Amino acid sequence: MIRIVNDHTDPRINLAVEEYALNYLDPREEYVILWQNEPTVVVGRNQNTVAEVNAPFIKERGIHVVRRLSGGGAVYHDFGNLNFTFIVDAQKEMVSNFEYFTRPVIQALASLGVEAEFSGRNDITIDGKKFSGNAQYWSKNRLLHHGTILFNSQLDVVQEALNVSADKLQSKGVKSVRSRVTNIYPYLKTPITIDEFKEVLLQFLIPEPRKDYVLSDEEWAIVHRLKEERYARWEWNYGASPECEMEKEKRFAGGKLELKLNVVDGLIQDLHIFGDFFGRRDVTELENLLNGTQYRESAVEDVLGQVEFAEYFVGITKEEFLQCLFD
């Protein structure tokens, strides 16, 4: 097992490193990556991003939102979270054996006096509380297995970032299963830093002598290309979402605004605007203009900027309309 050295904290780069290792590195070798992200929500391949993130909170905190290649549920990363990745031969008996890949984490914690166990389909828990979720992705004859480790994350932010508002929303994507979560740190007999824990974990992931792999400048150039072509694109992070039906409503000084719409491939479809507001023009005109627009605040704002908005809503501003649609 070879460790790929990666000290980047940009989630788009880190997911691109995984993809590069999976598809470009020597298929006869097996690799491990330990990595951390800046505050980020990472959604599963088959999820509807809109249905998984608390959009106003994400925007306020400047939290990244990125889609990964593997399935499973949405997770929150910050500098109190450590991620691990295995790249191995997909023909081996370990494929789909989530417990096999979580064993080094459990052993590392046991060495620190913390009793953890594999639980359910793909989790590791302490006292019945989840601190690690795991997912897998196959490409040809290679398997990518990765997992999170909540070491000392801001759990209040975890809950807020993944707490979708109470608006009526029906997604055809795979929904995350919310579990009770915990950090490792409170269970440690002797406090250590996340960097110190990383070194302990490496001892169980790759016994000495350890072999490191450092990407060349040419390889980093491919990683950055993968980032730009996939992980930095709205079309991947939001537009690749399954269909989602939404109902949004808010009351403003100018009246109540109700919006019913579908989001298909990231585009607004079947938008209908209701409410007890007043207007001089038929809102059906605005519905038709917005249908086919990206479900993205900047894209909708561009469309609204091309019309006499006050003709459709007396006493409701463009900013309030956007607030209703995206909050």
BELJOCOR-V899924 format. One record per helix or strand of 2 or more residues. SS is the DSSP state (~ for helix, > for strand). FROM is the first residue (numbers start at 1). TO is the last residue. If there is no record, write none. Layout:
ss={SS:SS}
from={FROM:FROM}
to={TO:TO}
//
This chain:
ss={>:~:>:>:~:~:>:>:>:~:>:>:>:>:~:>:~:~:>:~:~:>:>:>:~:~:~:~}
from={2:11:31:40:49:55:64:75:81:98:117:123:129:142:155:169:185:194:211:217:234:244:255:267:283:297:309:318}
to={4:24:35:43:52:61:67:77:89:111:119:126:139:150:161:171:187:205:213:231:237:252:264:275:290:304:311:326}
//
